[in-house]
């Protein structure tokens, strides 16, 4: 097997060439390492989610500083007098600087505007956004606080600031106004809606102005870039060049580009082959009663955009249409509960519990039930073991920017086996075309796809998986990071100013 084009060493060389004397500062709401106090001792955990999976390898190669909200109960005790700590804790490679928020700020900025307004606005999951003026004011204030912390960290030195996601849409404009020499880039990890949807936001102009403070704005796929370009052209006074995906606002250019995010293929693959994972497979098989079963798998944060009720209904319909598989096929749904204070998530939890009771009661046979639900924060070794145990993995998102679960499943299958059932409403579906692509709303077709995955001959499974693994291996996280860095730094050279030499 050939070496992938991009790896840690090639990324390191590129960083040295492109960044030079500029400091790289990543800014996000979520921190890559959370410190907890357990029995009076500091312990750290790595939060679930694609952002940490994607950016931590980049920062370990680049060094620099990651600025994020400090939400761990042990974070106060872990940082120094400037709210910094070297991470990863067991092998420090870069600096984490934490921002402190009050409960009221977290409620208004994170749970309020970010996740009751922007999250449903950008996802076509038919959950109505809530636009609260006080939440918006808090969102503005928190973005200002992040900007102050970043500016203090930079302290007037040459810097490239790479902002993450929808929590900090106003930050780039604030940075550009404070120091025009800062190179600014942002990656929007969720979809961008079409203009007709986005126009319902009362503060659409302010959000767009904030994002256009970036030299470079990245999305997962071209469709999201096109939606953003069209939104800008309809909403604010600017020049939009569709041919070059370039926007000029306040006579300042912003490049808009697609960068399909990915995973560290080699690391996931090697971890999956660990003897610890093999031991965990045996343990889980015994504990969950999976021996002799055809296992299906879902791994998601429990969110209404992930289509979890849709896959449960499809599983029920599959057994209804194919009763010969009762007692032979089991679906394991793992995931972490989140945002439980928000009404839409409480309603989702009730819906999931109702479907579980209905389907498991209807089809249960002795000690077998068709769906095993594990809504807990499982350790990585357990998730790797479940991926290896699963003959098929279901990613049924109703709308997703990328969905790294699909790529993690593919990367885990070093045995070149397994079937991926994938929603066309994910960015991953644009790359992993050897998956079974199924509309999660089409329950009949969804149930038929489960049957196809269960009955697919090994040679076809292997052929499909080999092709998908080749794609994920080549288009790995290091390639994603390299493309972003090149576009960010070289785009700044070409556009509004030269990058200074030191």
C-alpha positions as CSV (number, residue, x, y, z in Angstrom):
1,X,0.0,0.0,0.0
2,X,1.4,3.4,-1.0
3,X,2.1,6.2,1.5
4,X,-0.7,8.9,1.5
5,X,0.2,12.2,-0.1
6,X,-0.2,14.0,3.2
7,X,1.0,13.0,6.6
8,X,2.3,14.6,9.8
9,X,5.8,15.2,8.4
10,X,4.7,16.7,5.1
11,X,2.2,19.0,7.0
12,X,5.0,20.1,9.3
13,X,7.2,21.0,6.4
14,X,4.4,23.0,4.7
15,X,3.6,24.8,8.0
16,X,7.3,25.9,8.3
17,X,7.2,27.2,4.7
18,X,3.8,28.9,4.7
19,X,3.4,30.2,8.3
20,X,7.0,31.3,8.8
21,X,7.2,33.8,11.6
22,X,3.4,34.1,11.9
23,X,1.8,32.5,15.0
24,X,-1.1,30.2,14.3
25,X,-4.0,30.8,16.6
26,X,-7.1,28.5,16.5
27,X,-10.3,29.8,18.1
28,X,-13.3,27.7,18.9
29,X,-16.1,27.4,21.5
30,X,-15.2,23.8,22.3
31,X,-11.8,23.0,23.9
32,X,-9.7,20.1,22.7
33,X,-8.9,18.9,26.2
34,X,-11.3,19.1,29.2
35,X,-9.9,18.9,32.7
36,X,-12.1,17.3,35.4
37,X,-11.6,16.8,39.1
38,X,-12.1,13.1,39.9
39,X,-11.6,12.1,43.6
40,X,-9.6,15.3,44.1
41,X,-7.2,14.6,41.2
42,X,-7.0,16.3,37.8
43,X,-7.9,14.2,34.9
44,X,-8.4,15.2,31.3
45,X,-10.8,13.9,28.6
46,X,-11.0,14.5,24.9
47,X,-14.5,15.6,23.9
48,X,-16.4,13.8,21.2
49,X,-17.0,15.5,17.9
50,X,-15.4,16.2,14.6
51,X,-13.8,19.5,15.5
52,X,-11.3,18.1,18.0
53,X,-10.7,15.1,15.7
54,X,-9.9,17.3,12.8
55,X,-7.9,20.1,14.4
56,X,-5.8,18.5,17.2
57,X,-3.5,16.8,14.8
58,X,-3.0,20.1,12.9
59,X,-2.1,21.9,16.1
60,X,0.2,19.2,17.3
61,X,2.2,19.7,14.1
62,X,1.9,23.5,14.0
63,X,2.3,24.5,17.6
64,X,0.8,27.9,18.3
65,X,-2.2,28.6,20.6
66,X,-5.8,27.3,20.7
67,X,-8.2,29.7,22.4
68,X,-11.5,28.1,23.6
69,X,-14.2,28.3,26.3
70,X,-13.1,26.6,29.5
71,X,-16.1,24.4,30.5
72,X,-14.4,21.6,32.5
73,X,-14.8,21.6,36.3
74,X,-11.1,21.2,36.7
75,X,-10.0,23.7,34.2
76,X,-9.5,26.5,36.8
77,X,-7.0,24.3,38.6
78,X,-5.1,23.2,35.4
79,X,-4.2,26.6,33.9
80,X,-1.5,29.2,34.9
81,X,-2.0,32.8,35.8
82,X,-2.7,33.7,32.1
83,X,-5.3,30.9,31.8
84,X,-2.9,28.7,29.7
85,X,-1.9,25.1,29.8
86,X,0.4,23.0,27.5
87,X,-1.4,20.2,25.7
88,X,-1.8,17.3,25.1
89,X,-1.1,16.9,28.8
90,X,1.0,13.7,28.4
91,X,3.0,15.1,25.5
92,X,2.7,18.9,25.2
93,X,2.9,20.3,21.6
94,X,0.9,23.5,21.8
95,X,-0.8,26.0,24.2
96,X,-4.4,26.0,25.2
97,X,-5.8,29.3,26.4
98,X,-9.2,29.2,28.1
99,X,-11.9,31.9,28.1
100,X,-14.2,32.0,31.1
101,X,-18.0,32.6,30.8
102,X,-20.7,33.0,33.3
103,X,-23.7,30.7,33.4
104,X,-25.8,33.5,32.0
105,X,-23.4,34.0,29.1
106,X,-23.2,30.3,28.4
107,X,-27.0,30.1,28.4
108,X,-27.5,33.0,26.0
109,X,-24.5,32.6,23.7
110,X,-24.2,28.8,23.5
111,X,-27.6,27.2,24.3
112,X,-29.5,30.3,23.2
113,X,-28.3,32.0,20.0
114,X,-25.8,29.4,18.8
115,X,-28.0,26.3,19.3
116,X,-31.6,27.5,19.3
117,X,-31.1,30.0,16.5
118,X,-28.1,29.3,14.2
119,X,-28.1,25.5,14.5
120,X,-31.7,24.9,13.4
121,X,-31.4,27.8,10.9
122,X,-28.6,26.0,9.1
123,X,-29.9,22.5,9.2
124,X,-32.9,21.4,7.2
125,X,-34.3,19.3,10.0
126,X,-37.7,21.2,10.3
127,X,-37.0,22.5,13.7
128,X,-38.0,26.2,14.0
129,X,-35.2,28.6,15.1
130,X,-35.7,30.7,18.2
131,X,-34.5,34.3,17.7
132,X,-34.3,35.9,21.1
133,X,-32.9,39.5,21.3
134,X,-31.2,38.9,24.7
135,X,-29.5,35.8,23.4
136,X,-28.3,37.8,20.4
137,X,-26.9,40.5,22.7
138,X,-25.1,37.8,24.8
139,X,-23.7,36.3,21.6
140,X,-22.3,39.7,20.6
141,X,-20.8,40.2,24.0
142,X,-19.1,36.7,24.1
143,X,-17.7,37.2,20.6
144,X,-16.2,40.5,21.8
145,X,-14.7,38.7,24.8
146,X,-13.1,36.1,22.6
147,X,-11.7,38.8,20.4
148,X,-10.2,40.6,23.4
149,X,-8.5,37.3,24.5
150,X,-7.2,36.6,21.0
151,X,-5.8,40.1,20.7
152,X,-4.1,39.8,24.1
153,X,-2.6,36.5,23.1
154,X,-1.3,37.9,19.8
155,X,0.0,41.1,21.5
156,X,0.6,42.9,18.2
157,X,2.8,40.2,16.7
158,X,2.2,38.7,13.2
159,X,-0.5,36.1,13.5
160,X,-2.9,34.0,11.4
161,X,-6.2,33.3,13.3
162,X,-8.2,30.3,12.2
163,X,-11.7,30.6,13.7
164,X,-14.0,27.6,14.0
165,X,-17.7,27.3,13.4
166,X,-20.9,29.1,14.0
167,X,-20.4,30.2,17.6
168,X,-17.9,32.9,16.6
169,X,-19.3,34.4,13.4
170,X,-18.6,38.0,14.6
171,X,-15.0,37.4,15.7
172,X,-13.2,37.9,12.3
173,X,-14.6,41.4,11.8
174,X,-13.7,42.5,15.3
175,X,-10.1,41.2,14.7
176,X,-9.8,42.9,11.4
177,X,-11.0,46.2,12.8
178,X,-8.5,46.0,15.7
179,X,-5.5,44.9,13.7
180,X,-5.8,44.8,9.9
181,X,-2.5,42.9,9.6
182,X,-4.0,39.8,11.2
183,X,-4.6,37.0,8.7
184,X,-8.1,35.7,9.3
185,X,-9.7,32.4,8.2
186,X,-12.7,30.5,9.3
187,X,-14.2,27.1,8.7
188,X,-18.0,26.7,9.0
189,X,-18.4,23.1,10.2
190,X,-22.2,22.9,9.6
191,X,-24.2,23.5,6.4
192,X,-25.0,26.9,5.0
193,X,-28.7,27.2,4.1
194,X,-30.1,28.8,0.9
195,X,-30.9,32.5,1.0
196,X,-34.7,32.0,1.4
197,X,-34.0,30.2,4.7
198,X,-31.3,32.4,6.0
199,X,-33.3,35.6,5.4
200,X,-35.6,34.8,8.3
201,X,-32.7,35.6,10.7
202,X,-33.3,39.1,12.1
203,X,-29.5,39.7,12.4
204,X,-28.5,38.4,9.0
205,X,-26.6,41.5,8.0
206,X,-24.5,41.5,11.1
207,X,-23.6,37.9,10.8
208,X,-22.6,38.2,7.2
209,X,-20.5,41.3,7.9
210,X,-18.7,39.4,10.7
211,X,-17.9,36.4,8.4
212,X,-16.7,38.7,5.7
213,X,-14.0,39.9,8.0
214,X,-12.2,36.7,6.9
215,X,-9.6,36.5,4.2
216,X,-10.8,32.9,3.7
217,X,-14.1,31.2,4.5
218,X,-14.3,27.5,4.2
219,X,-17.3,25.1,3.9
220,X,-17.4,21.3,3.5
221,X,-18.8,21.2,0.0
222,X,-19.4,23.4,-3.0
223,X,-23.2,23.6,-2.5
224,X,-22.7,25.3,0.8
225,X,-20.2,27.7,-0.7
226,X,-22.7,28.5,-3.5
227,X,-25.5,29.1,-0.9
228,X,-23.3,31.5,1.0
229,X,-22.3,33.4,-2.1
230,X,-25.9,33.8,-3.2
231,X,-26.9,34.8,0.4
232,X,-24.4,37.6,0.4
233,X,-25.3,38.8,-3.1
234,X,-29.0,39.1,-2.1
235,X,-28.5,40.5,1.4
236,X,-25.7,43.1,1.7
237,X,-23.9,45.7,-0.4
238,X,-21.0,43.8,-1.9
239,X,-19.4,42.5,-5.1
240,X,-19.7,38.7,-5.6
241,X,-17.6,37.0,-8.2
242,X,-19.2,33.6,-8.8
243,X,-16.5,32.4,-11.2
244,X,-13.7,32.9,-8.6
245,X,-15.9,32.4,-5.5
246,X,-14.7,35.8,-4.3
247,X,-16.6,38.5,-2.3
248,X,-15.5,42.1,-1.9
249,X,-17.1,43.8,1.1
250,X,-15.8,47.2,2.4
251,X,-13.3,46.9,-0.5
252,X,-11.8,43.8,1.3
253,X,-11.8,40.4,-0.4
254,X,-13.0,37.1,1.1
255,X,-12.2,33.8,-0.7
256,X,-15.0,31.2,-0.3
257,X,-13.8,27.6,-0.8
258,X,-14.9,24.0,-0.2
259,X,-12.6,21.9,2.0
260,X,-14.1,18.4,2.8
261,X,-12.9,17.6,6.3
262,X,-11.6,14.2,7.2
263,X,-9.9,12.0,9.8
264,X,-6.4,10.8,10.6
265,X,-6.8,7.6,8.6
266,X,-3.6,6.0,9.7
267,X,-4.1,6.6,13.3
268,X,-7.7,5.3,13.3
269,X,-6.7,2.3,11.3
270,X,-3.8,1.4,13.6
271,X,-5.9,2.0,16.7
272,X,-8.6,-0.3,15.4
273,X,-6.0,-3.1,15.0
274,X,-4.9,-2.8,18.6
275,X,-5.2,-6.0,20.8
276,X,-7.0,-3.8,23.3
277,X,-9.8,-3.4,20.8
278,X,-9.9,-7.1,20.1
279,X,-10.3,-7.7,23.8
280,X,-13.0,-5.1,24.0
281,X,-14.9,-6.7,21.1
282,X,-15.0,-9.9,23.1
283,X,-16.2,-8.1,26.2
284,X,-18.9,-6.2,24.4
285,X,-20.1,-9.3,22.5
286,X,-20.6,-11.1,25.8
287,X,-22.1,-8.2,27.6
288,X,-24.5,-7.1,24.9
289,X,-25.3,-10.6,23.5
290,X,-23.9,-9.9,20.1
291,X,-22.3,-13.4,19.5
292,X,-23.7,-15.0,16.4
293,X,-25.6,-11.8,15.4
294,X,-25.4,-9.6,12.4
295,X,-24.6,-6.3,14.0
296,X,-25.7,-2.9,12.7
297,X,-24.3,0.3,14.3
298,X,-25.1,4.0,14.7
299,X,-22.7,6.3,16.5
300,X,-24.0,9.9,16.9
301,X,-24.3,12.8,19.3
302,X,-28.0,12.5,20.2
303,X,-29.2,15.4,18.0
304,X,-32.4,15.9,15.9
305,X,-30.3,16.4,12.8
306,X,-28.9,12.9,12.9
307,X,-32.0,11.0,11.9
308,X,-32.0,8.5,14.8
309,X,-35.8,8.0,14.9
310,X,-35.7,7.5,11.1
311,X,-33.2,4.6,11.4
312,X,-35.2,3.1,14.3
313,X,-38.3,3.1,12.2
314,X,-36.4,1.6,9.3
315,X,-35.1,-1.1,11.5
316,X,-38.6,-1.9,12.6
317,X,-39.9,-2.0,9.0
318,X,-37.0,-4.2,8.0
319,X,-38.0,-6.8,10.6
320,X,-41.6,-6.4,9.7
321,X,-40.8,-7.2,6.0
322,X,-38.2,-9.8,6.8
323,X,-39.3,-11.7,9.9
324,X,-36.8,-14.5,9.2
325,X,-34.2,-12.1,10.7
326,X,-35.9,-11.6,14.0
327,X,-33.4,-12.8,16.6
328,X,-30.6,-12.7,14.1
329,X,-29.9,-9.0,13.4
330,X,-29.3,-6.4,16.2
331,X,-28.8,-2.7,15.9
332,X,-26.6,-0.9,18.4
333,X,-27.1,2.8,18.8
334,X,-24.3,4.6,20.7
335,X,-24.1,8.3,21.4
336,X,-23.8,11.1,23.8
337,X,-26.7,13.1,25.1
338,X,-26.3,16.9,24.5
339,X,-28.0,20.2,25.0
340,X,-30.6,18.6,27.2
341,X,-31.8,22.0,28.5
342,X,-33.2,22.8,25.0
343,X,-36.8,21.8,24.3
344,X,-36.1,20.3,20.9
345,X,-33.6,17.9,22.4
346,X,-36.0,16.9,25.2
347,X,-38.6,16.1,22.6
348,X,-36.1,14.1,20.6
349,X,-35.2,12.0,23.8
350,X,-38.9,11.3,24.4
351,X,-39.4,10.3,20.7
352,X,-36.4,8.0,20.8
353,X,-37.6,6.4,24.1
354,X,-41.0,5.8,22.6
355,X,-39.8,4.2,19.4
356,X,-37.4,2.0,21.4
357,X,-40.2,0.7,23.6
358,X,-42.5,0.2,20.7
359,X,-40.0,-1.7,18.4
360,X,-38.3,-3.7,21.1
361,X,-41.6,-4.7,22.7
362,X,-43.0,-5.7,19.3
363,X,-40.1,-7.9,18.1
364,X,-38.4,-9.1,21.3
365,X,-37.8,-12.8,21.5
366,X,-36.7,-14.3,24.8
367,X,-33.5,-12.4,25.8
368,X,-33.0,-10.8,22.3
369,X,-34.2,-7.3,21.3
370,X,-33.6,-5.6,18.0
371,X,-32.2,-2.3,19.2
372,X,-29.6,-1.8,21.9
373,X,-29.4,1.9,23.0
374,X,-26.3,3.2,24.7
375,X,-26.7,6.9,25.2
376,X,-23.5,7.3,27.2
377,X,-20.0,8.7,26.6
378,X,-18.3,5.5,25.6
379,X,-14.4,5.4,25.6
380,X,-12.7,5.3,22.2
381,X,-11.7,1.7,22.6
382,X,-15.4,0.7,22.9
383,X,-16.3,2.8,19.8
384,X,-13.5,1.2,17.8
385,X,-14.7,-2.2,18.9
386,X,-18.3,-1.5,17.9
387,X,-17.1,-0.4,14.5
388,X,-15.2,-3.6,14.0
389,X,-18.2,-5.7,15.2
390,X,-20.7,-4.0,12.9
391,X,-21.4,-5.6,9.5
392,X,-23.1,-2.4,8.6
393,X,-23.0,1.2,9.9
394,X,-25.8,3.7,9.5
395,X,-25.3,7.4,9.0
396,X,-28.8,8.8,8.4
397,X,-28.4,12.5,9.0
398,X,-31.2,14.7,7.8
399,X,-28.6,17.4,7.1
400,X,-24.9,17.4,7.9
401,X,-21.9,19.4,6.9
402,X,-19.7,16.3,6.5
403,X,-20.3,13.7,9.2
404,X,-17.0,12.1,10.2
405,X,-18.7,9.0,11.7
406,X,-18.9,7.7,8.2
407,X,-15.2,8.2,7.5
408,X,-14.2,6.9,11.0
409,X,-16.1,3.6,10.3
410,X,-14.3,3.2,6.9
411,X,-10.9,4.0,8.5
412,X,-11.5,1.5,11.3
413,X,-12.2,-1.4,8.9
414,X,-8.6,-2.6,8.2
415,X,-10.2,-6.0,7.5
416,X,-11.7,-4.4,4.4
417,X,-15.2,-5.6,5.4
418,X,-18.4,-3.8,6.3
419,X,-21.2,-1.8,4.6
420,X,-21.9,1.9,5.0
421,X,-25.5,3.1,4.7
422,X,-25.3,6.8,4.1
423,X,-27.7,9.7,3.8
424,X,-27.4,11.8,0.7
425,X,-27.8,14.8,2.9
426,X,-24.3,14.5,4.3
427,X,-21.1,16.0,2.8
428,X,-19.6,12.5,3.1
429,X,-22.0,11.2,0.4
430,X,-20.2,13.3,-2.2
431,X,-17.0,11.3,-1.6
432,X,-18.1,7.8,-0.3
433,X,-20.2,6.9,-3.3
434,X,-19.7,3.1,-2.7
435,X,-21.9,3.4,0.4
436,X,-25.5,2.5,0.1
437,X,-27.0,6.0,-0.4
438,X,-30.5,6.1,1.1
439,X,-32.9,8.9,1.9
440,X,-33.6,8.6,5.6
441,X,-37.2,9.9,5.1
442,X,-37.9,7.0,2.7
443,X,-38.6,4.3,5.3
444,X,-39.4,1.5,2.7
445,X,-36.1,2.1,0.8
446,X,-34.2,2.5,4.1
447,X,-35.5,-0.9,5.3
448,X,-34.5,-2.5,1.9
449,X,-31.0,-1.0,2.3
450,X,-30.7,-2.7,5.7
451,X,-31.7,-6.0,4.0
452,X,-29.1,-5.4,1.2
453,X,-26.4,-4.7,3.8
454,X,-27.3,-7.8,5.8
455,X,-27.3,-10.1,2.7
456,X,-24.5,-8.4,0.6
457,X,-21.9,-11.0,-0.3
458,X,-18.4,-10.7,1.2
459,X,-16.7,-9.9,-2.1
460,X,-19.0,-7.0,-2.9
461,X,-18.6,-5.7,0.7
462,X,-14.9,-5.9,0.3
463,X,-14.8,-4.2,-3.1
464,X,-16.9,-1.3,-1.9
465,X,-14.9,-0.9,1.3
466,X,-11.5,-1.0,-0.4
467,X,-12.6,1.8,-2.7
468,X,-13.9,3.9,0.2
469,X,-10.8,3.3,2.3
470,X,-8.6,4.5,-0.6
471,X,-10.6,7.8,-0.7
472,X,-10.4,8.4,3.0
473,X,-6.8,7.4,3.2
474,X,-5.8,9.8,0.4
475,X,-8.1,12.7,1.5
476,X,-7.1,12.6,5.1
477,X,-7.0,15.3,7.9
478,X,-3.5,16.4,6.9
479,X,-4.5,17.1,3.4
480,X,-7.5,19.1,4.6
481,X,-5.3,21.1,6.9
482,X,-2.6,21.6,4.2
483,X,-5.2,22.9,1.6
484,X,-6.6,25.3,4.2
485,X,-3.2,26.7,5.2
486,X,-2.1,27.2,1.6
487,X,-5.3,28.9,0.6
488,X,-5.3,31.1,3.7
489,X,-1.6,32.3,3.6
490,X,-1.2,32.5,-0.2
491,X,-4.7,34.0,-0.6
492,X,-3.6,36.8,1.8
493,X,-0.4,37.3,-0.3
494,X,-2.4,37.7,-3.5
495,X,-5.2,39.8,-2.1
496,X,-5.4,42.7,0.3
497,X,-1.9,43.0,1.5
498,X,1.5,41.3,1.3
499,X,2.6,39.1,4.2
500,X,5.5,40.6,6.0
501,X,8.9,39.0,6.1
502,X,10.6,38.8,9.4
